[in-house]
Amino acid sequence: MKALIITNVVMFVATTFMPALVNQLALVPARVVHGPRLYELVTYMFIHAGLLHILFNMLALWMFGTELEHMWGTRFFLKFYFIAGIGAGALTVLLTLLPIGALRQLYVSPIVGASGAIYGLLLAYGLYFPDRRIYMYLVFPIPARVFVLIMGAIALYLSLSDNGVANATHLSGLLVAYVYLKGARLRLNPWAEVKYRYIKWKFNRVRKKFDVYSGGKNDEWNRRVH
């Protein structure tokens, strides 16, 4: 977490004094498609367009990433962060090839910011802590799962409009994170998924056979086994 924040801040200071770096390190889909500039899928994550841009991104990174790093460990956290960020950039490049006006404009536009990776962290936070309260706009308390749905809907709507922001990358970060967290096990090792489902079925069958109940509210309190 600290390393990511420090790297982003250092790059922000560097681009402030050397603005030419922004154009060199930003993600421009046309350059990725027609030239050997795949490195832009990584470097764009560490470039920000202004003080408020980096401030809110780093605040969100700290808010949602800290607990995930403690739960996952640093190695998996970094792996997930880069997969979400790079995947968001790559999916954005593919989306700009669609015959949709707002997306086509992004094809030749520089895209910067860690938002793709951070939206991936937001999706993960909503999956692992669905009932955790998040204050939207610092006023309205809503469950994390609802917050993720709202942010995804906003990103989808804005990605189809012409507002000068690469919301398609935000939406891409959500999609990539969801596929990685929910579908990687089945996609990479389907036999392991089958074994997992079989063991889970056997366990539930044994629980019913021996009349085992999970904890929680139940009128038949003497039949519960923790």
C-alpha positions in Angstrom: 0.0 0.0 0.0 2.7 2.5 1.0 4.8 1.6 -2.0 1.9 2.2 -4.4 1.0 5.5 -2.9 4.6 6.7 -2.7 5.2 5.7 -6.4 2.1 7.5 -7.5 3.1 10.6 -5.6 6.6 10.5 -7.0 5.3 10.2 -10.5 2.9 13.0 -10.0 5.7 15.3 -8.8 7.9 14.2 -11.8 5.1 14.9 -14.3 4.4 18.3 -12.7 8.0 19.4 -13.4 8.3 17.4 -16.7 4.8 17.5 -18.4 6.2 15.8 -21.5 6.2 12.5 -19.5 2.4 12.5 -19.4 2.2 12.1 -23.1 4.9 9.4 -23.1 3.5 7.3 -20.3 -0.3 7.8 -20.8 -2.3 5.0 -22.4 -3.4 5.9 -25.9 -5.3 2.9 -27.4 -4.3 3.8 -31.0 -0.6 3.6 -30.1 -1.0 0.2 -28.3 -2.9 -1.2 -31.4 -0.5 0.1 -34.0 2.8 0.3 -32.2 5.0 -1.6 -29.7 3.9 0.4 -26.7 2.4 -2.2 -24.5 4.2 -0.7 -21.5 1.5 2.0 -21.5 -0.9 -0.6 -20.1 1.2 -0.3 -16.9 2.6 3.2 -16.9 -0.8 4.9 -17.3 -1.8 3.7 -13.8 0.8 5.9 -12.2 0.0 9.2 -14.1 -2.6 11.6 -12.9 -4.2 14.7 -14.5 -4.2 17.0 -11.5 -4.0 17.4 -7.7 -7.7 16.4 -7.1 -7.3 13.4 -9.4 -4.4 11.9 -7.5 -5.9 13.0 -4.1 -9.2 11.1 -4.6 -7.5 8.1 -6.2 -5.0 7.7 -3.3 -7.7 8.2 -0.7 -9.8 5.5 -2.3 -6.7 3.2 -2.6 -6.1 3.7 1.1 -9.8 3.3 2.1 -10.5 0.1 0.2 -7.1 -1.4 -0.3 -5.8 -1.4 3.3 -8.2 -4.0 4.6 -7.9 -6.1 1.5 -4.1 -6.2 1.8 -4.4 -7.2 5.5 -6.7 -10.0 4.5 -5.0 -11.2 1.3 -1.4 -10.5 2.1 0.9 -8.1 0.2 1.8 -10.5 -2.6 -1.7 -11.3 -3.7 -2.8 -7.7 -3.1 -0.2 -6.4 -5.6 -1.0 -9.2 -8.0 -4.7 -8.3 -8.0 -4.0 -4.6 -8.2 -1.9 -5.0 -11.4 -4.2 -7.5 -12.9 -7.2 -5.2 -12.4 -5.3 -2.1 -13.7 -3.6 -3.7 -16.7 -6.8 -5.6 -17.5 -8.8 -2.4 -17.3 -6.4 -0.8 -19.7 -6.4 -3.7 -22.1 -10.2 -4.0 -22.1 -10.5 -0.2 -22.7 -8.4 -0.6 -25.8 -10.7 -3.3 -27.1 -13.8 -1.2 -26.3 -12.5 1.7 -28.2 -12.6 -0.4 -31.4 -16.4 -0.6 -31.1 -18.4 1.7 -33.4 -19.7 3.8 -30.5 -19.0 7.5 -30.7 -17.9 8.2 -27.1 -15.7 5.1 -27.1 -14.2 5.9 -30.5 -13.1 9.3 -29.2 -11.0 7.5 -26.5 -9.1 5.6 -29.3 -6.8 8.6 -29.8 -7.1 10.2 -26.4 -4.5 9.8 -23.5 -5.9 7.9 -20.6 -4.3 8.3 -17.2 -5.0 7.4 -13.6 -5.1 4.4 -11.2 -9.0 4.4 -11.3 -9.2 1.1 -13.3 -7.2 -0.7 -10.5 -9.1 1.1 -7.8 -12.5 0.2 -9.2 -11.2 -3.4 -9.1 -10.4 -3.0 -5.4 -13.9 -1.5 -4.9 -15.5 -4.5 -6.5 -13.4 -6.9 -4.3 -14.3 -4.9 -1.2 -18.0 -5.2 -2.1 -17.7 -8.9 -2.5 -15.8 -9.6 0.7 -17.6 -7.0 2.9 -21.0 -6.6 1.2 -22.8 -5.2 4.3 -20.0 -2.8 5.3 -21.4 0.8 5.4 -19.9 3.3 3.0 -20.9 6.9 3.1 -21.6 8.0 -0.5 -20.6 11.6 -1.0 -19.7 11.5 2.8 -23.4 11.8 3.6 -25.5 8.8 2.6 -24.7 5.4 4.4 -25.3 2.5 2.1 -24.0 -1.2 2.1 -20.8 -1.8 0.1 -22.6 -4.1 -2.3 -25.1 -1.4 -3.2 -22.3 1.2 -3.5 -20.5 -1.0 -6.1 -23.7 -1.5 -8.1 -24.3 2.3 -8.1 -20.7 3.1 -9.2 -20.9 0.4 -11.9 -24.1 1.8 -13.3 -22.7 5.3 -13.3 -19.5 4.1 -15.1 -21.6 2.3 -17.7 -23.8 5.3 -18.4 -21.0 7.8 -18.5 -18.8 5.5 -20.7 -21.5 5.8 -23.4 -21.6 9.6 -23.1 -19.2 12.3 -24.2 -17.9 13.8 -20.9 -14.1 13.8 -21.4 -13.5 11.1 -18.7 -12.4 7.5 -19.5 -15.3 6.0 -17.6 -14.9 2.9 -19.8 -11.7 2.2 -17.9 -13.6 2.4 -14.6 -16.2 -0.1 -15.9 -13.4 -2.3 -17.2 -11.7 -2.4 -13.8 -15.0 -3.7 -12.3 -15.4 -6.3 -15.0 -11.9 -7.6 -14.9 -11.9 -7.8 -11.1 -15.2 -9.7 -11.1 -14.0 -12.2 -13.7 -10.7 -12.7 -11.9 -12.2 -13.2 -8.4 -15.3 -15.2 -9.5 -14.2 -17.0 -12.6 -10.5 -17.7 -12.4 -10.8 -20.9 -10.4 -13.2 -22.5 -12.8 -11.5 -21.2 -15.9 -7.9 -22.2 -14.9 -8.7 -25.4 -13.0 -12.2 -26.8 -13.7 -11.4 -30.1 -12.0 -10.6 -28.3 -8.8 -13.9 -26.5 -9.0 -15.8 -29.9 -9.4 -14.0 -31.3 -6.4 -14.8 -28.3 -4.3 -18.5 -28.6 -5.2 -18.6 -32.3 -4.5 -16.9 -31.9 -1.1 -19.3 -29.1 -0.2 -22.3 -31.3 -1.2 -21.0 -34.2 1.0 -20.4 -31.8 3.9 -24.0 -30.5 3.7 -25.4 -34.0 3.4 -23.5 -35.1 6.6 -24.7 -32.0 8.4 -28.3 -32.9 7.6 -27.8 -36.6 8.5 -26.5 -35.8 12.0 -28.9 -32.9 12.5 -26.2 -30.2 12.7 -27.3 -26.6 12.6 -25.3 -23.5 12.1 -25.3 -20.8 14.7 -27.8 -17.9 14.6 -31.3 -17.2 15.6 -33.4 -20.3 15.9 -36.4 -21.2 18.1 -35.0 -24.7 18.6 -31.9 -23.5 20.5 -31.1 -26.9 22.1 -30.6 -28.4 18.6 -27.9 -26.0 17.5 -24.3 -27.1 17.2 -21.5 -24.5 16.7 
